[in-house]
Amino acid sequence: MRQDLEDKAFDTGRYAYEIDVESLPAVPNYADDLREILSDGLVVHGTEKFDTVQNMIFHGDLDE
C-alpha cells in the first residue's frame, strides 16, 4: 500500500508515507503525536473508523 501511494502524485508532488497500525485502546498513548500528524497530514483514504479516531484526538474523547 505504501509503495502504491508513493508512486502517485498529489498536488503535483510525491510524498513519503509512514503507516502505523494500532488498536483503538492504544490511541491515548499516542494522542500528542497523532494530533500533530492529523493536523499537518493529508487524508488520502478516510473511513468511519478513521473519523472516530480523529474525533477522539481533536475533541478530547480520550481516556487519558
VODO-906808 format. One record per residue: z, x, y of N, C-alpha, C in turn; residue in three letters. Coordinates in nm, 2 decimals, decimal comma. Example, Ala and Ser with C-alpha at 12.3 -4.5 7.8 and 13.67 -1.06 7.14 Angstrom:
2
nc3->0,78 | nc1->1,32 | nc2->-0,57 | cac3->0,78 | cac1->1,23 | cac2->-0,45 | cc3->0,78 | cc1->1,32 | cc2->-0,33 | r->Ala
nc3->0,71 | nc1->1,28 | nc2->-0,22 | cac3->0,71 | cac1->1,37 | cac2->-0,11 | cc3->0,79 | cc1->1,29 | cc2->0,00 | r->Ser
# end
This chain:
64
nc3->0,00 | nc1->0,08 | nc2->-0,12 | cac3->0,00 | cac1->0,00 | cac2->0,00 | cc3->0,00 | cc1->0,09 | cc2->0,13 | r->Met
nc3->0,08 | nc1->0,19 | nc2->0,13 | cac3->0,09 | cac1->0,28 | cac2->0,24 | cc3->-0,04 | cc1->0,34 | cc2->0,27 | r->Arg
nc3->-0,11 | nc1->0,40 | nc2->0,17 | cac3->-0,24 | cac1->0,46 | cac2->0,19 | cc3->-0,34 | cc1->0,36 | cc2->0,24 | r->Gln
nc3->-0,34 | nc1->0,24 | nc2->0,19 | cac3->-0,43 | cac1->0,14 | cac2->0,24 | cc3->-0,41 | cc1->0,11 | cc2->0,38 | r->Asp
nc3->-0,29 | nc1->0,10 | nc2->0,43 | cac3->-0,26 | cac1->0,08 | cac2->0,57 | cc3->-0,30 | cc1->0,20 | cc2->0,66 | r->Leu
nc3->-0,27 | nc1->0,32 | nc2->0,61 | cac3->-0,30 | cac1->0,44 | cac2->0,69 | cc3->-0,45 | cc1->0,45 | cc2->0,70 | r->Glu
nc3->-0,53 | nc1->0,40 | nc2->0,61 | cac3->-0,68 | cac1->0,41 | cac2->0,62 | cc3->-0,74 | cc1->0,31 | cc2->0,72 | r->Asp
nc3->-0,66 | nc1->0,22 | nc2->0,77 | cac3->-0,71 | cac1->0,12 | cac2->0,86 | cc3->-0,67 | cc1->0,15 | cc2->1,01 | r->Lys
nc3->-0,76 | nc1->0,11 | nc2->1,10 | cac3->-0,73 | cac1->0,14 | cac2->1,24 | cc3->-0,68 | cc1->0,01 | cc2->1,31 | r->Ala
nc3->-0,57 | nc1->0,02 | nc2->1,39 | cac3->-0,52 | cac1->-0,09 | cac2->1,47 | cc3->-0,51 | cc1->-0,04 | cc2->1,61 | r->Phe
nc3->-0,57 | nc1->-0,12 | nc2->1,70 | cac3->-0,57 | cac1->-0,09 | cac2->1,84 | cc3->-0,64 | cc1->0,05 | cc2->1,86 | r->Asp
nc3->-0,74 | nc1->0,07 | nc2->1,79 | cac3->-0,82 | cac1->0,20 | cac2->1,80 | cc3->-0,75 | cc1->0,32 | cc2->1,75 | r->Thr
nc3->-0,64 | nc1->0,31 | nc2->1,68 | cac3->-0,57 | cac1->0,43 | cac2->1,64 | cc3->-0,52 | cc1->0,41 | cc2->1,49 | r->Gly
nc3->-0,49 | nc1->0,52 | nc2->1,43 | cac3->-0,43 | cac1->0,51 | cac2->1,30 | cc3->-0,28 | cc1->0,55 | cc2->1,30 | r->Arg
nc3->-0,21 | nc1->0,50 | nc2->1,21 | cac3->-0,07 | cac1->0,52 | cac2->1,21 | cc3->-0,02 | cc1->0,57 | cc2->1,08 | r->Tyr
nc3->0,10 | nc1->0,64 | nc2->1,08 | cac3->0,17 | cac1->0,67 | cac2->0,96 | cc3->0,27 | cc1->0,57 | cc2->0,93 | r->Ala
nc3->0,30 | nc1->0,54 | nc2->0,81 | cac3->0,39 | cac1->0,43 | cac2->0,77 | cc3->0,50 | cc1->0,49 | cc2->0,69 | r->Tyr
nc3->0,62 | nc1->0,43 | nc2->0,71 | cac3->0,73 | cac1->0,45 | cac2->0,63 | cc3->0,77 | cc1->0,32 | cc2->0,56 | r->Glu
nc3->0,77 | nc1->0,32 | nc2->0,43 | cac3->0,80 | cac1->0,19 | cac2->0,36 | cc3->0,94 | cc1->0,21 | cc2->0,30 | r->Ile
nc3->1,03 | nc1->0,12 | nc2->0,33 | cac3->1,16 | cac1->0,12 | cac2->0,28 | cc3->1,20 | cc1->-0,01 | cc2->0,22 | r->Asp
nc3->1,24 | nc1->-0,02 | nc2->0,10 | cac3->1,28 | cac1->-0,14 | cac2->0,03 | cc3->1,43 | cc1->-0,14 | cc2->0,01 | r->Val
nc3->1,50 | nc1->-0,24 | nc2->0,06 | cac3->1,64 | cac1->-0,25 | cac2->0,05 | cc3->1,67 | cc1->-0,39 | cc2->0,01 | r->Glu
nc3->1,79 | nc1->-0,42 | nc2->-0,05 | cac3->1,83 | cac1->-0,55 | cac2->-0,08 | cc3->1,89 | cc1->-0,61 | cc2->0,04 | r->Ser
nc3->1,89 | nc1->-0,74 | nc2->0,05 | cac3->1,94 | cac1->-0,81 | cac2->0,17 | cc3->2,08 | cc1->-0,78 | cc2->0,20 | r->Leu
nc3->2,17 | nc1->-0,77 | nc2->0,10 | cac3->2,31 | cac1->-0,73 | cac2->0,13 | cc3->2,32 | cc1->-0,59 | cc2->0,20 | r->Pro
nc3->2,22 | nc1->-0,50 | nc2->0,18 | cac3->2,23 | cac1->-0,37 | cac2->0,24 | cc3->2,19 | cc1->-0,37 | cc2->0,38 | r->Ala
nc3->2,13 | nc1->-0,47 | nc2->0,44 | cac3->2,09 | cac1->-0,48 | cac2->0,58 | cc3->2,19 | cc1->-0,44 | cc2->0,68 | r->Val
nc3->2,32 | nc1->-0,49 | nc2->0,67 | cac3->2,42 | cac1->-0,45 | cac2->0,77 | cc3->2,44 | cc1->-0,30 | cc2->0,77 | r->Pro
nc3->2,42 | nc1->-0,23 | nc2->0,66 | cac3->2,44 | cac1->-0,08 | cac2->0,66 | cc3->2,34 | cc1->-0,01 | cc2->0,75 | r->Asn
nc3->2,23 | nc1->-0,07 | nc2->0,77 | cac3->2,12 | cac1->-0,01 | cac2->0,84 | cc3->2,08 | cc1->-0,08 | cc2->0,97 | r->Tyr
nc3->2,17 | nc1->-0,16 | nc2->1,02 | cac3->2,14 | cac1->-0,25 | cac2->1,14 | cc3->2,09 | cc1->-0,17 | cc2->1,26 | r->Ala
nc3->2,16 | nc1->-0,07 | nc2->1,30 | cac3->2,11 | cac1->0,01 | cac2->1,41 | cc3->1,97 | cc1->0,07 | cc2->1,39 | r->Asp
nc3->1,95 | nc1->0,13 | nc2->1,28 | cac3->1,81 | cac1->0,18 | cac2->1,25 | cc3->1,71 | cc1->0,07 | cc2->1,25 | r->Asp
nc3->1,74 | nc1->-0,04 | nc2->1,18 | cac3->1,64 | cac1->-0,14 | cac2->1,17 | cc3->1,61 | cc1->-0,21 | cc2->1,31 | r->Leu
nc3->1,72 | nc1->-0,22 | nc2->1,39 | cac3->1,70 | cac1->-0,27 | cac2->1,53 | cc3->1,60 | cc1->-0,19 | cc2->1,61 | r->Arg
nc3->1,61 | nc1->-0,06 | nc2->1,60 | cac3->1,52 | cac1->0,03 | cac2->1,67 | cc3->1,38 | cc1->0,02 | cc2->1,61 | r->Glu
nc3->1,36 | nc1->0,02 | nc2->1,48 | cac3->1,23 | cac1->0,01 | cac2->1,42 | cc3->1,17 | cc1->-0,12 | cc2->1,45 | r->Ile
nc3->1,24 | nc1->-0,23 | nc2->1,44 | cac3->1,18 | cac1->-0,36 | cac2->1,47 | cc3->1,15 | cc1->-0,38 | cc2->1,62 | r->Leu
nc3->1,22 | nc1->-0,31 | nc2->1,71 | cac3->1,19 | cac1->-0,32 | cac2->1,85 | cc3->1,06 | cc1->-0,25 | cc2->1,88 | r->Ser
nc3->1,04 | nc1->-0,14 | nc2->1,82 | cac3->0,93 | cac1->-0,05 | cac2->1,85 | cc3->0,81 | cc1->-0,07 | cc2->1,76 | r->Asp
nc3->0,83 | nc1->-0,13 | nc2->1,64 | cac3->0,72 | cac1->-0,13 | cac2->1,54 | cc3->0,62 | cc1->-0,24 | cc2->1,56 | r->Gly
nc3->0,52 | nc1->-0,23 | nc2->1,49 | cac3->0,41 | cac1->-0,33 | cac2->1,48 | cc3->0,41 | cc1->-0,40 | cc2->1,35 | r->Leu
nc3->0,42 | nc1->-0,53 | nc2->1,35 | cac3->0,43 | cac1->-0,61 | cac2->1,22 | cc3->0,29 | cc1->-0,63 | cc2->1,17 | r->Val
nc3->0,26 | nc1->-0,57 | nc2->1,06 | cac3->0,12 | cac1->-0,58 | cac2->1,00 | cc3->0,12 | cc1->-0,69 | cc2->0,90 | r->Val
nc3->0,23 | nc1->-0,71 | nc2->0,83 | cac3->0,23 | cac1->-0,82 | cac2->0,73 | cc3->0,37 | cc1->-0,88 | cc2->0,74 | r->His
nc3->0,38 | nc1->-1,00 | nc2->0,79 | cac3->0,51 | cac1->-1,07 | cac2->0,80 | cc3->0,52 | cc1->-1,18 | cc2->0,70 | r->Gly
nc3->0,65 | nc1->-1,20 | nc2->0,66 | cac3->0,68 | cac1->-1,31 | cac2->0,56 | cc3->0,80 | cc1->-1,38 | cc2->0,61 | r->Thr
nc3->0,83 | nc1->-1,49 | nc2->0,54 | cac3->0,95 | cac1->-1,57 | cac2->0,58 | cc3->1,08 | cc1->-1,48 | cc2->0,56 | r->Glu
nc3->1,08 | nc1->-1,40 | nc2->0,45 | cac3->1,19 | cac1->-1,31 | cac2->0,43 | cc3->1,21 | cc1->-1,21 | cc2->0,53 | r->Lys
nc3->1,09 | nc1->-1,16 | nc2->0,58 | cac3->1,09 | cac1->-1,06 | cac2->0,69 | cc3->1,15 | cc1->-1,12 | cc2->0,81 | r->Phe
nc3->1,11 | nc1->-1,25 | nc2->0,84 | cac3->1,16 | cac1->-1,32 | cac2->0,96 | cc3->1,31 | cc1->-1,34 | cc2->0,95 | r->Asp
nc3->1,36 | nc1->-1,36 | nc2->0,83 | cac3->1,51 | cac1->-1,38 | cac2->0,81 | cc3->1,58 | cc1->-1,25 | cc2->0,84 | r->Thr
nc3->1,53 | nc1->-1,14 | nc2->0,79 | cac3->1,60 | cac1->-1,01 | cac2->0,82 | cc3->1,59 | cc1->-0,98 | cc2->0,97 | r->Val
nc3->1,47 | nc1->-1,00 | nc2->1,03 | cac3->1,46 | cac1->-0,98 | cac2->1,18 | cc3->1,55 | cc1->-1,06 | cc2->1,26 | r->Gln
nc3->1,57 | nc1->-1,19 | nc2->1,22 | cac3->1,67 | cac1->-1,27 | cac2->1,29 | cc3->1,81 | cc1->-1,22 | cc2->1,27 | r->Asn
nc3->1,84 | nc1->-1,17 | nc2->1,15 | cac3->1,97 | cac1->-1,12 | cac2->1,12 | cc3->2,00 | cc1->-1,00 | cc2->1,22 | r->Met
nc3->1,90 | nc1->-0,91 | nc2->1,23 | cac3->1,92 | cac1->-0,79 | cac2->1,31 | cc3->1,93 | cc1->-0,83 | cc2->1,46 | r->Ile
nc3->1,84 | nc1->-0,91 | nc2->1,51 | cac3->1,84 | cac1->-0,93 | cac2->1,66 | cc3->1,94 | cc1->-1,04 | cc2->1,71 | r->Phe
nc3->1,98 | nc1->-1,13 | nc2->1,62 | cac3->2,06 | cac1->-1,24 | cac2->1,67 | cc3->2,21 | cc1->-1,23 | cc2->1,61 | r->His
nc3->2,24 | nc1->-1,11 | nc2->1,55 | cac3->2,38 | cac1->-1,09 | cac2->1,51 | cc3->2,43 | cc1->-1,17 | cc2->1,40 | r->Gly
nc3->2,34 | nc1->-1,21 | nc2->1,31 | cac3->2,38 | cac1->-1,29 | cac2->1,19 | cc3->2,42 | cc1->-1,20 | cc2->1,08 | r->Asp
nc3->2,48 | nc1->-1,09 | nc2->1,11 | cac3->2,52 | cac1->-0,99 | cac2->1,00 | cc3->2,67 | cc1->-0,99 | cc2->0,98 | r->Leu
nc3->2,71 | nc1->-0,96 | nc2->0,86 | cac3->2,85 | cac1->-0,95 | cac2->0,83 | cc3->2,89 | cc1->-0,80 | cc2->0,84 | r->Asp
nc3->2,88 | nc1->-0,75 | nc2->0,97 | cac3->2,91 | cac1->-0,61 | cac2->0,99 | cc3->3,06 | cc1->-0,59 | cc2->0,99 | r->Glu
# end
